[in-house]
Amino acid sequence: MDSTLTRRAFLASATTTALLAGCATAKPNTAKVVPGKISPNEKLNIAGIGVGGMGKANLDASNTENIVALCDVDDAYAAKTYAAYPNAKRHTDFRKMFDAMDKEIDAVIIATPDHNHAITAIAAMRHGKHVYCQKPLAHSLHEVRTLVETARECGVQTQMGNQGHSSEESRRLCEWIQDGAIGAVREVHAWSDRPVGGDPWSTFPVMKRPDDTPPVPPTLNWDLWLGPAKQRPYNPAYCPLTWRGWYDFGTGALGDMGCHILDPSFWALKLGHPTSVQATTTHWEKLVETETFPRASIVRYEFPARGKMPPVNLTWYDGRLMPPVPRDFAPGQNFDSNGALLIGDKGTILHKSHGAGGLTLLPRSYAAEYKQPSKTLPRVTVKGNPHEQDWIRACKDGKPASAHFEYGGALTEMVLLGVLAMRVKDRKLQWDGAAFKFTNSERANALVNPAYENGWTL
């Protein structure tokens, strides 16, 4: 190689080779993921896709680097982000952004609605870009598997946007479980006050599609917003804020918060694939034809034994439903609005929200005597916003971030099994994770890989 070849030219060459190979036999941007090829002091060039909501927060947490491009289908919703990064080039279609700026982009942050996560993330990885993607990683189970396989084939650094996974508390919980702090865990209860939509105190009505068809705002590219979802007329009931409540676009309260709240239990208990999932909800299928998620739901998972760990029954509650109050609670103690209980043979662990909100070992008399175990898990030590900065660190030194797609994909798959069960509610679905199918419901299997529309493919 010519010693005068610039870093970006070298990376562009590596990316082109990988694209021609379809990522099947080549790993794009291999130079990026080899320690020493990029100095920790050298800045990444980052593009944002879906920058009007959570995307801005992720970009702001990554602004130690160069924010070179912003891509959004809604100029009005993205206006604040445009103003914050006036030097970044603006795009509406991420495919055209990659065509125009492929050599100028090292990494991508994706915070689109759920139904567009997979098409954008897979395109980015096939272009050799490192990817930070908001939770849940995808909208369907098939998309999750494809995302994980693509990340593996393309050799890029990845991170799912479940920030609590980088916290000290999540690691301490794992170490407590490893230490046998509460004995064998056979039962988990997790809850969220969210129904759906951005505001946790809102209610999302059971509803059909709206009948009115107002004109599409001039600042919105409605066709690109729909992406691979079925065609329907524009209505503000879908975007920019309430898309989470619609089957075709979001994944409801469980998809919104499950990758946060269930993450500590999934990690500490090494849960993997459930063998069954069953949902009960506030929908009455015979009375209401709906395309939206329910006001409230209860989802029950069964996990098999894992090594020396016994089987686990995990129950999820949303819409402000709560589990029974533990007998170890102090008088007057109440649940937080989001959290989980891990119930063991010797005690209980309570964690708030994402796991990062605090840990409590119950009963308190036992907690006062418990000797804290050694710290055995690596900590995220980067300064600033740890989750985004851990991904940036991974892009530079090649050591995977804490919630890389191999881990985040497995967690998302578990969450999406519960989301799917809400649509085949009141039936206990038997899941074969290795075969990637339900063994007792063809209706459920039809939802594993729903068809794409409008010419989109993965």
C-alpha positions as CSV (number, residue, x, y, z in Angstrom):
1,M,0.0,0.0,0.0
2,D,1.2,3.5,-0.8
3,S,2.4,5.0,2.4
4,T,0.9,8.4,1.4
5,L,-2.6,6.9,1.1
6,T,-4.8,8.8,3.4
7,R,-6.8,7.1,6.1
8,R,-10.2,7.9,4.6
9,A,-9.1,6.7,1.2
10,F,-7.9,3.5,2.7
11,L,-11.2,3.0,4.6
12,A,-13.2,3.8,1.5
13,S,-11.3,1.2,-0.4
14,A,-11.9,-1.4,2.3
15,T,-15.6,-0.5,2.3
16,T,-15.9,-0.8,-1.5
17,T,-14.3,-4.2,-1.5
18,A,-16.8,-5.4,1.2
19,L,-19.8,-4.0,-0.6
20,L,-18.8,-5.9,-3.7
21,A,-18.7,-9.0,-1.6
22,G,-22.0,-8.3,0.0
23,C,-20.3,-8.6,3.4
24,A,-20.4,-12.4,3.0
25,T,-16.7,-13.0,2.7
26,A,-15.2,-9.6,3.5
27,K,-15.3,-7.5,6.6
28,P,-15.7,-3.8,5.7
29,N,-13.6,-1.2,7.4
30,T,-11.4,-3.9,8.9
31,A,-8.8,-1.1,9.3
32,K,-11.2,0.7,11.7
33,V,-11.6,-2.1,14.1
34,V,-7.9,-3.0,14.4
35,P,-6.4,-1.3,17.5
36,G,-3.9,1.4,16.6
37,K,-5.4,2.2,13.2
38,I,-7.4,5.0,14.6
39,S,-5.9,7.1,17.4
40,P,-8.2,7.6,20.4
41,N,-7.6,11.3,19.8
42,E,-8.8,11.1,16.2
43,K,-12.5,12.0,15.8
44,L,-15.1,9.8,14.0
45,N,-17.3,11.2,11.4
46,I,-20.9,10.4,12.5
47,A,-24.2,10.6,10.7
48,G,-27.6,10.6,12.4
49,I,-30.6,8.9,10.8
50,G,-33.8,9.9,12.5
51,V,-32.7,12.9,14.4
52,G,-35.9,14.6,15.6
53,G,-36.5,12.9,18.9
54,M,-34.2,10.5,20.8
55,G,-31.7,10.8,17.9
56,K,-30.8,14.3,19.1
57,A,-30.0,13.1,22.6
58,N,-27.8,10.4,21.1
59,L,-26.0,12.8,18.9
60,D,-25.5,15.3,21.7
61,A,-24.0,12.5,23.8
62,S,-21.6,11.8,20.9
63,N,-20.7,15.4,20.1
64,T,-17.1,14.7,21.1
65,E,-16.9,13.5,17.5
66,N,-17.6,15.2,14.1
67,I,-21.3,15.2,13.4
68,V,-21.1,15.3,9.6
69,A,-24.6,14.4,8.3
70,L,-28.2,14.5,9.5
71,C,-30.9,12.4,7.8
72,D,-34.6,12.8,8.6
73,V,-37.9,12.5,6.7
74,D,-39.5,15.3,8.8
75,D,-37.8,18.7,8.6
76,A,-40.1,20.3,11.1
77,Y,-39.5,17.6,13.7
78,A,-35.8,17.6,13.1
79,A,-35.4,21.4,13.1
80,K,-33.9,21.7,16.6
81,T,-31.2,19.1,15.6
82,Y,-30.5,20.9,12.4
83,A,-30.0,24.1,14.3
84,A,-27.7,22.4,16.8
85,Y,-25.4,21.1,14.0
86,P,-25.5,23.7,11.3
87,N,-22.4,22.4,9.5
88,A,-23.8,18.9,9.1
89,K,-25.1,18.1,5.6
90,R,-28.8,17.4,5.5
91,H,-30.5,14.5,3.8
92,T,-34.0,13.0,3.6
93,D,-33.3,9.5,2.2
94,F,-30.5,7.6,3.9
95,R,-29.8,5.6,0.7
96,K,-28.9,8.9,-1.1
97,M,-26.9,10.0,1.9
98,F,-24.7,6.9,1.7
99,D,-24.4,7.4,-2.1
100,A,-23.3,11.0,-1.7
101,M,-21.2,10.7,1.5
102,D,-20.0,7.1,1.8
103,K,-16.3,8.1,2.0
104,E,-17.0,10.8,4.6
105,I,-19.0,8.7,7.2
106,D,-17.4,6.3,9.7
107,A,-20.4,5.6,11.9
108,V,-24.1,6.0,12.1
109,I,-26.6,6.7,14.9
110,I,-30.2,5.4,14.2
111,A,-33.2,6.6,16.1
112,T,-36.0,6.2,13.6
113,P,-39.4,4.6,14.5
114,D,-39.0,0.9,15.1
115,H,-40.3,-0.3,11.7
116,N,-37.4,1.5,10.0
117,H,-34.6,0.3,12.3
118,A,-33.6,-2.8,10.3
119,I,-33.6,-1.3,6.8
120,T,-31.4,1.6,7.9
121,A,-29.0,-0.4,10.2
122,I,-28.4,-3.2,7.7
123,A,-27.8,-0.7,4.9
124,A,-25.3,1.1,7.1
125,M,-23.4,-2.0,8.1
126,R,-23.3,-3.2,4.5
127,H,-21.7,0.2,3.7
128,G,-19.1,-0.6,6.4
129,K,-20.4,1.8,9.0
130,H,-20.3,1.2,12.7
131,V,-23.9,1.4,14.1
132,Y,-25.6,2.7,17.2
133,C,-29.3,1.8,17.0
134,Q,-32.0,2.6,19.4
135,K,-34.0,-0.1,21.2
136,P,-35.6,-2.3,20.3
137,L,-33.2,-3.2,17.6
138,A,-35.9,-4.2,15.1
139,H,-39.7,-4.5,14.6
140,S,-39.9,-8.2,13.8
141,L,-38.1,-11.4,15.0
142,H,-36.7,-12.0,11.5
143,E,-35.2,-8.5,11.3
144,V,-33.4,-9.1,14.6
145,R,-31.8,-12.3,13.4
146,T,-30.8,-10.6,10.1
147,L,-29.3,-7.6,12.0
148,V,-27.2,-9.8,14.2
149,E,-25.9,-11.9,11.3
150,T,-25.1,-8.8,9.2
151,A,-23.2,-7.3,12.1
152,R,-21.2,-10.5,12.4
153,E,-20.5,-10.7,8.7
154,C,-19.5,-7.1,8.3
155,G,-17.2,-6.9,11.3
156,V,-18.4,-3.4,12.4
157,Q,-18.8,-2.2,16.0
158,T,-22.4,-1.9,17.3
159,Q,-24.4,-0.8,20.2
160,M,-28.1,-0.9,21.1
161,G,-29.5,2.2,22.9
162,N,-30.4,0.6,26.2
163,Q,-28.2,3.0,28.3
164,G,-28.7,1.2,31.6
165,H,-26.6,-1.7,30.4
166,S,-23.5,0.5,30.8
167,S,-24.3,1.3,34.4
168,E,-22.5,0.3,37.6
169,E,-25.8,-1.0,39.0
170,S,-26.4,-3.5,36.2
171,R,-23.0,-5.0,36.9
172,R,-23.5,-5.1,40.6
173,L,-26.7,-7.0,40.1
174,C,-24.9,-9.6,38.0
175,E,-22.3,-9.9,40.6
176,W,-24.8,-10.4,43.4
177,I,-26.5,-13.1,41.4
178,Q,-23.1,-14.8,40.7
179,D,-22.3,-14.5,44.4
180,G,-25.6,-16.2,45.4
181,A,-26.8,-13.2,47.3
182,I,-30.5,-14.2,47.1
183,G,-30.0,-17.9,46.3
184,A,-31.4,-19.5,43.2
185,V,-33.8,-17.2,41.3
186,R,-36.9,-18.8,40.0
187,E,-39.2,-15.8,39.6
188,V,-39.0,-12.3,38.1
189,H,-41.6,-9.6,38.0
190,A,-41.0,-6.5,35.9
191,W,-43.3,-3.5,35.2
192,S,-43.7,-0.2,33.5
193,D,-46.2,2.6,33.9
194,R,-46.1,3.2,30.1
195,P,-49.0,2.5,28.0
196,V,-47.6,3.8,24.6
197,G,-46.4,7.0,23.1
198,G,-43.8,9.4,24.5
199,D,-45.6,10.5,27.6
200,P,-45.7,7.8,30.3
201,W,-48.8,9.3,31.8
202,S,-50.8,9.4,28.6
203,T,-53.4,6.9,27.5
204,F,-53.6,5.5,24.0
205,P,-57.1,4.6,23.0
206,V,-58.1,1.3,21.4
207,M,-58.8,2.5,17.9
208,K,-59.1,1.8,14.2
209,R,-57.3,3.9,11.6
210,P,-58.6,7.4,11.5
211,D,-61.1,8.1,8.8
212,D,-59.9,11.6,7.9
213,T,-57.0,12.1,5.5
214,P,-55.5,15.5,6.0
215,P,-52.8,16.7,3.5
216,V,-49.3,15.6,4.2
217,P,-47.3,18.5,5.7
218,P,-44.9,20.0,3.2
219,T,-42.0,19.3,5.6
220,L,-42.7,15.5,5.8
221,N,-41.8,12.8,3.2
222,W,-44.6,10.4,4.1
223,D,-43.6,7.6,1.7
224,L,-40.1,7.5,3.3
225,W,-41.6,7.6,6.8
226,L,-43.7,4.6,5.9
227,G,-40.7,2.7,4.6
228,P,-41.5,-1.1,4.4
229,A,-44.9,-0.7,6.2
230,K,-48.2,-1.1,4.3
231,Q,-49.4,2.0,2.5
232,R,-52.0,4.2,4.3
233,P,-52.9,7.9,4.1
234,Y,-51.1,10.3,6.3
235,N,-52.6,11.2,9.6
236,P,-51.0,13.0,12.7
237,A,-52.3,10.0,14.8
238,Y,-49.2,8.2,13.5
239,C,-46.3,10.6,13.7
240,P,-44.2,12.2,14.9
241,L,-45.1,11.1,18.5
242,T,-47.6,8.3,18.7
243,W,-46.3,5.7,16.2
244,R,-45.3,3.4,19.1
245,G,-48.9,2.5,19.6
246,W,-49.5,1.1,16.1
247,Y,-48.8,-2.5,15.2
248,D,-47.3,-1.5,11.9
249,F,-44.8,1.0,13.2
250,G,-44.1,0.4,16.9
251,T,-43.8,-2.3,19.5
252,G,-46.0,-0.9,22.3
253,A,-45.0,-0.4,25.9
254,L,-43.1,-3.7,26.1
255,G,-41.0,-2.8,23.1
256,D,-40.5,0.7,24.3
257,M,-39.3,-0.2,27.9
258,G,-38.6,-3.9,27.9
259,C,-35.1,-3.6,26.5
260,H,-34.4,-1.3,29.5
261,I,-36.3,-2.9,32.4
262,L,-35.7,-6.6,31.5
263,D,-32.1,-6.1,30.6
264,P,-30.6,-6.6,34.1
265,S,-32.5,-9.9,34.7
266,F,-31.8,-11.1,31.1
267,W,-28.1,-10.5,31.7
268,A,-27.7,-11.6,35.3
269,L,-29.8,-14.8,34.9
270,K,-28.4,-15.7,31.4
271,L,-32.0,-16.2,30.3
272,G,-31.6,-16.8,26.5
273,H,-34.6,-18.2,24.6
274,P,-37.8,-18.7,26.5
275,T,-39.7,-21.9,25.8
276,S,-43.1,-20.3,26.1
277,V,-44.8,-16.9,26.1
278,Q,-48.4,-15.9,26.8
279,A,-50.1,-12.5,26.9
280,T,-53.4,-11.2,28.4
281,T,-54.4,-7.7,27.5
282,T,-57.2,-5.1,27.7
283,H,-58.2,-5.8,24.1
284,W,-61.3,-7.8,23.4
285,E,-60.7,-9.3,19.9
286,K,-64.3,-10.2,19.3
287,L,-65.6,-6.8,20.1
288,V,-62.9,-4.5,18.8
289,E,-61.0,-4.5,15.6
290,T,-57.8,-2.8,16.4
291,E,-54.4,-2.0,14.9
292,T,-53.0,-0.6,18.1
293,F,-51.4,-2.0,21.3
294,P,-53.6,-2.3,24.4
295,R,-53.9,0.1,27.3
296,A,-52.4,-2.6,29.6
297,S,-51.0,-6.1,29.4
298,I,-49.5,-8.9,31.3
299,V,-47.0,-11.2,29.5
300,R,-45.7,-14.4,31.0
301,Y,-42.4,-16.1,29.9
302,E,-41.1,-19.5,30.9
303,F,-37.3,-20.1,30.6
304,P,-35.6,-23.5,31.0
305,A,-32.8,-24.4,33.4
306,R,-29.4,-22.9,32.3
307,G,-26.5,-24.9,33.6
308,K,-26.9,-24.9,37.4
309,M,-29.5,-22.1,37.3
310,P,-33.1,-23.4,37.7
311,P,-36.1,-22.6,35.4
312,V,-37.4,-19.1,35.6
313,N,-40.9,-17.7,35.3
314,L,-40.8,-14.0,34.3
315,T,-43.9,-11.8,34.3
316,W,-44.2,-8.4,32.6
317,Y,-46.8,-5.8,33.5
318,D,-47.5,-2.5,31.8
319,G,-50.2,0.2,31.7
320,R,-49.7,0.8,35.5
321,L,-50.5,-2.8,36.4
322,M,-48.2,-4.0,39.2
323,P,-47.1,-7.4,40.7
324,P,-48.1,-8.3,44.3
325,V,-46.3,-6.3,46.9
326,P,-43.4,-8.4,48.4
327,R,-43.7,-9.4,52.0
328,D,-40.2,-8.0,52.6
329,F,-41.3,-4.4,51.7
330,A,-41.1,-2.0,54.6
331,P,-44.3,-0.5,55.9
332,G,-45.4,2.2,53.5
333,Q,-42.9,1.2,50.8
334,N,-44.3,1.3,47.3
335,F,-43.2,0.3,43.8
336,D,-41.5,2.9,41.6
337,S,-43.2,3.6,38.3
338,N,-40.8,1.3,36.4
339,G,-38.7,-1.6,37.8
340,A,-38.2,-5.3,38.5
341,L,-38.1,-7.8,41.3
342,L,-35.8,-10.9,41.2
343,I,-37.1,-13.4,43.8
344,G,-34.6,-15.9,45.1
345,D,-34.7,-18.7,47.6
346,K,-32.9,-16.5,50.2
347,G,-34.1,-13.0,49.4
348,T,-35.2,-10.5,46.8
349,I,-33.5,-7.9,44.6
350,L,-35.5,-4.8,43.6
351,H,-34.1,-2.5,40.9
352,K,-35.6,0.7,39.6
353,S,-36.3,1.5,36.0
354,H,-33.3,0.7,33.7
355,G,-31.3,-0.9,36.5
356,A,-29.3,2.3,36.7
357,G,-31.8,3.8,39.1
358,G,-30.6,1.9,42.2
359,L,-30.6,-1.6,43.7
360,T,-32.2,-2.8,46.9
361,L,-31.5,-6.1,48.6
362,L,-34.4,-7.5,50.7
363,P,-35.0,-8.2,53.5
364,R,-33.1,-5.2,54.8
365,S,-31.9,-7.1,57.9
366,Y,-30.2,-9.5,55.6
367,A,-28.8,-6.7,53.4
368,A,-27.2,-5.1,56.4
369,E,-25.1,-8.2,57.0
370,Y,-24.4,-9.1,53.3
371,K,-20.7,-8.8,52.4
372,Q,-20.4,-7.2,49.0
373,P,-18.6,-9.5,46.4
374,S,-15.6,-8.5,44.4
375,K,-16.1,-6.6,41.2
376,T,-15.6,-9.3,38.5
377,L,-17.2,-7.7,35.5
378,P,-15.5,-5.0,33.4
379,R,-16.8,-1.5,34.0
380,V,-17.6,1.1,31.4
381,T,-15.0,3.8,32.3
382,V,-15.2,6.3,29.4
383,K,-16.0,9.8,30.5
384,G,-19.1,11.7,29.6
385,N,-22.2,9.8,28.4
386,P,-21.0,6.2,29.0
387,H,-23.3,4.3,26.6
388,E,-22.6,6.3,23.5
389,Q,-19.0,7.0,24.4
390,D,-18.4,3.2,25.0
391,W,-19.6,2.6,21.4
392,I,-17.3,5.4,20.2
393,R,-14.4,3.8,22.1
394,A,-15.3,0.5,20.4
395,C,-15.2,2.0,17.0
396,K,-11.7,3.2,17.6
397,D,-10.0,0.3,19.5
398,G,-12.0,-2.7,18.1
399,K,-13.1,-4.1,21.5
400,P,-16.9,-4.5,21.4
401,A,-19.2,-2.2,23.3
402,S,-21.3,-3.5,26.2
403,A,-24.6,-3.9,24.4
404,H,-23.3,-4.9,21.0
405,F,-25.8,-6.5,18.6
406,E,-25.0,-10.1,19.6
407,Y,-26.2,-9.3,23.1
408,G,-28.8,-6.6,22.2
409,G,-30.3,-8.9,19.5
410,A,-30.9,-11.7,21.9
411,L,-32.5,-9.3,24.4
412,T,-34.6,-7.7,21.7
413,E,-35.7,-11.2,20.5
414,M,-37.0,-12.0,23.9
415,V,-38.9,-8.7,24.2
416,L,-40.4,-9.1,20.7
417,L,-41.7,-12.6,21.5
418,G,-43.9,-10.9,24.2
419,V,-44.9,-8.2,21.8
420,L,-46.0,-10.8,19.3
421,A,-47.9,-12.8,21.9
422,M,-50.1,-9.7,22.5
423,R,-51.4,-10.2,19.0
424,V,-52.2,-13.9,19.5
425,K,-53.3,-13.2,23.1
426,D,-54.7,-15.6,25.6
427,R,-52.8,-18.6,24.1
428,K,-49.7,-20.0,25.5
429,L,-47.2,-20.0,22.6
430,Q,-44.5,-22.6,22.5
431,W,-41.2,-21.2,21.1
432,D,-38.3,-23.2,19.6
433,G,-35.5,-20.7,19.6
434,A,-33.1,-23.0,17.7
435,A,-35.6,-23.7,15.0
436,F,-36.8,-20.1,15.1
437,K,-40.5,-20.9,15.1
438,F,-43.5,-21.5,17.2
439,T,-44.5,-25.2,17.5
440,N,-48.2,-24.7,18.2
441,S,-49.4,-21.7,16.2
442,E,-49.2,-20.9,12.5
443,R,-50.9,-17.6,13.2
444,A,-48.0,-16.6,15.4
445,N,-45.4,-17.9,12.9
446,A,-47.0,-15.6,10.3
447,L,-45.9,-12.7,12.4
448,V,-42.2,-13.8,12.8
449,N,-41.3,-12.4,9.3
450,P,-44.1,-10.1,8.0
451,A,-43.8,-9.1,4.4
452,Y,-42.2,-5.8,3.4
453,E,-44.2,-3.4,1.2
454,N,-43.4,-0.6,-1.2
455,G,-40.4,-2.4,-2.8
456,W,-38.3,-2.5,0.3
457,T,-36.1,-5.6,1.1
458,L,-33.5,-6.3,3.7
